[in-house]
Protein backbone atom coordinates (compact mmCIF):
# COMPACT_ATOMS: atom_id res chain seq x y z
CA UNK A 1 0.00 0.00 0.00
CA UNK A 2 1.36 3.43 -0.91
CA UNK A 3 0.16 7.03 -1.09
CA UNK A 4 0.00 8.49 -4.58
CA UNK A 5 -1.09 11.78 -6.12
CA UNK A 6 -3.57 11.64 -8.99
CA UNK A 7 -4.82 14.32 -11.39
CA UNK A 8 -8.47 14.43 -12.43
CA UNK A 9 -8.57 14.36 -16.25
CA UNK A 10 -11.70 16.54 -16.30
CA UNK A 11 -10.77 19.32 -13.88
CA UNK A 12 -6.98 19.07 -13.65
CA UNK A 13 -7.25 18.98 -9.85
CA UNK A 14 -4.72 16.92 -7.96
CA UNK A 15 -5.73 14.71 -5.03
CA UNK A 16 -4.21 12.12 -2.73
CA UNK A 17 -5.11 8.44 -2.96
CA UNK A 18 -3.96 5.07 -1.65
CA UNK A 19 -2.80 2.38 -4.09
CA UNK A 20 -2.87 -1.27 -3.03
CA UNK A 21 -0.74 -4.17 -4.27
CA UNK A 22 -3.58 -5.49 -6.48
CA UNK A 23 -3.68 -2.14 -8.31
CA UNK A 24 -6.85 -0.91 -6.60
CA UNK A 25 -6.78 2.81 -5.83
CA UNK A 26 -8.98 4.42 -3.17
CA UNK A 27 -9.56 8.15 -2.90
CA UNK A 28 -12.09 10.28 -1.01
CA UNK A 29 -14.23 12.79 -2.92
CA UNK A 30 -13.29 16.20 -1.47
CA UNK A 31 -16.89 17.41 -1.12
CA UNK A 32 -19.23 14.42 -0.92
CA UNK A 33 -16.69 12.55 1.27
CA UNK A 34 -17.65 9.34 -0.53
CA UNK A 35 -15.03 6.68 -1.05
CA UNK A 36 -14.03 6.29 -4.69
CA UNK A 37 -12.68 2.80 -5.34
CA UNK A 38 -10.92 2.48 -8.70
CA UNK A 39 -10.22 -1.09 -9.77
CA UNK A 40 -7.74 -2.06 -12.47
CA UNK A 41 -9.24 -3.89 -15.45
CA UNK A 42 -6.36 -5.68 -17.16
CA UNK A 43 -8.45 -6.75 -20.18
CA UNK A 44 -8.92 -3.15 -21.31
CA UNK A 45 -5.80 -1.84 -19.53
CA UNK A 46 -7.55 0.92 -17.56
CA UNK A 47 -9.17 1.74 -14.25
CA UNK A 48 -12.89 1.22 -13.74
CA UNK A 49 -14.60 3.99 -11.76
CA UNK A 50 -17.92 4.00 -9.92
CA UNK A 51 -20.63 6.29 -11.27
CA UNK A 52 -20.56 8.57 -8.19
CA UNK A 53 -16.93 9.45 -8.99
CA UNK A 54 -18.31 11.69 -11.72
CA UNK A 55 -20.71 13.63 -9.48
CA UNK A 56 -20.10 17.30 -10.12
CA UNK A 57 -20.27 19.62 -7.16
CA UNK A 58 -20.51 23.31 -8.03
CA UNK A 59 -17.95 25.29 -6.03
CA UNK A 60 -16.58 28.79 -5.63
CA UNK A 61 -13.42 30.27 -4.10
CA UNK A 62 -13.73 31.64 -0.56
CA UNK A 63 -13.35 35.24 -1.74
CA UNK A 64 -16.37 34.81 -4.05
CA UNK A 65 -18.37 33.28 -1.20
CA UNK A 66 -17.49 36.28 0.98
CA UNK A 67 -18.69 38.68 -1.71
CA UNK A 68 -21.88 36.64 -2.27
CA UNK A 69 -22.66 36.64 1.45
CA UNK A 70 -21.55 40.21 2.12
CA UNK A 71 -19.12 39.14 4.84
CA UNK A 72 -15.35 39.15 5.24
CA UNK A 73 -13.01 36.48 3.93
CA UNK A 74 -12.00 35.80 7.55
CA UNK A 75 -15.65 35.16 8.53
CA UNK A 76 -15.98 32.72 5.61
CA UNK A 77 -12.87 30.93 6.88
CA UNK A 78 -14.45 30.63 10.34
CA UNK A 79 -17.69 29.28 8.84
CA UNK A 80 -15.67 26.68 6.90
CA UNK A 81 -13.72 25.61 9.99
CA UNK A 82 -16.86 25.16 12.11
CA UNK A 83 -18.60 23.21 9.33
CA UNK A 84 -21.30 25.76 8.54
CA UNK A 85 -19.98 26.05 4.98
CA UNK A 86 -18.89 22.85 3.24
CA UNK A 87 -15.39 23.34 1.88
CA UNK A 88 -12.23 21.61 0.78
CA UNK A 89 -8.75 22.84 -0.03
CA UNK A 90 -7.93 22.07 -3.64
CA UNK A 91 -4.52 22.99 -5.05
CA UNK A 92 -3.96 25.23 -2.04
CA UNK A 93 -7.19 27.19 -2.52
CA UNK A 94 -10.24 26.95 -0.27
CA UNK A 95 -13.22 25.96 -2.42
CA UNK A 96 -16.74 26.13 -1.00
CA UNK A 97 -19.83 24.38 -2.32
CA UNK A 98 -22.30 26.77 -3.91
CA UNK A 99 -25.12 24.84 -2.24
CA UNK A 100 -23.77 25.51 1.27
CA UNK A 101 -23.38 29.23 0.46
CA UNK A 102 -26.98 29.33 -0.79
CA UNK A 103 -28.28 27.53 2.32
CA UNK A 104 -26.34 29.81 4.66
CA UNK A 105 -27.60 32.90 2.83
CA UNK A 106 -31.21 31.74 3.18
CA UNK A 107 -30.97 30.93 6.90
CA UNK A 108 -28.56 33.49 8.33
CA UNK A 109 -29.57 36.40 10.52
CA UNK A 110 -27.83 39.75 10.30
CA UNK A 111 -25.73 41.16 13.11
CA UNK A 112 -23.58 39.79 15.86
CA UNK A 113 -25.00 36.78 17.74
CA UNK A 114 -26.34 37.65 21.19
CA UNK A 115 -24.27 36.55 24.15
CA UNK A 116 -25.86 34.40 26.82
CA UNK A 117 -25.71 35.55 30.44
CA UNK A 118 -24.85 33.00 33.15
CA UNK A 119 -28.55 32.29 33.96
CA UNK A 120 -29.35 31.51 30.29
CA UNK A 121 -31.03 34.84 29.45
CA UNK A 122 -29.91 37.07 26.59
CA UNK A 123 -27.86 40.12 27.61
CA UNK A 124 -30.65 42.39 26.27
CA UNK A 125 -33.28 40.97 28.67
N, C-alpha and C positions, 0 to 999 in steps of 0.2 A: 504494500500500500504506500502510495506517495502523493504528496500535494503537487498539483499542477495548475498552471494558469491557462485558461482558455479564452478565446475571443469569439464573441457572437458574430456569425457571418452577416446577420441582418442589421445590427446596430453598431458593430465595431467595439462594443463594450467588452472590457476584460473582466473575468471573474475567476475566483478560486474554486477548485474542485479536488476531489480525491479519486485517484486511479488505483484500481485493484489489480492483482496479478492476472485475473482472467480477462482483463481489458475493460471491464465495467468502469464507468466514470459516474460519480455522484456529485451533483452540485445542488445548491439551494437557491431558488428563485429569490432575488433580492427584495421583492415587494410582496409576493403572495406567500413567501416562506415555505412553499411546497418543495418537496424533494424531487429533483429531476434525475432519474436514473437512465443513463445512456448505455446501451448494451452493444457490443461489437458484433456485427453480422459478417462473418468471414466469407459467405457466399457472394455478397455484393460489395465487400471490402469497404464498409462504412458503418457508422454508428446509427442505431435506431433510437429515436427519441419519442417520448410519450407526447400525446396531443397537447397536454397542459403546458408543455415547455414553450409553446408558441403563443401563449396568452399574452396579449399586449396590454400593458398598464400605462395609461397616459400620465406623464410626469412633467414637472417643471422645476427649474432651479430655485433654491431658497430665496434668492433676491426677487424673483418674479412672484413667488408666493407672498412675500412681504408686501410688495406693491399691490397685489390683488386684495390682500386683507387690510391694507392701510395700517400696518404695524411695522416695527423695526425688524431688521434682519436678526438682531439678537433675540427678540421675542420669538421669532420663528424658530430659531435654534433651540430655545427653551421648550417650545411646544413639541419639537421633534424628540428631544431628549426624554420628555415625560410621556411620550406616546400619544399625545393628542393629535399630532400630524404624523401620518405614516411616511417614513423616509428611509433612504438608503444612500450610502456614499458610493458613488460610481465614478471611477477614474479621478478620485480626489474631490469630487464635487457633490454636495448634498442635493439629492433629487427627492422631491416630495410628490406623492400621488395627487393628481388633480382632484380626485374624488374626496380625499381627506380635507383638502383646502375648501372645497365646496361645502362639505358637511360642517366644518368649523365655522364658515362664514354664515351659514343658515342658523346655527345654534348659539353663537357667541353673544355675549352682552357687552355693551360698551362700558368703559371705565375700569378703574382698579377694583379688584374683588374686595368685598368688605372683610375686615378682620373680626374674628370671634373674640369676645371677652371671656374671661375664665369661667363664668357661669353659663356659657353657651349662647348668650344674647349677642346681637350685632352691636358694634360700638356706637351706632346711631340711635339705639333704643333708649 
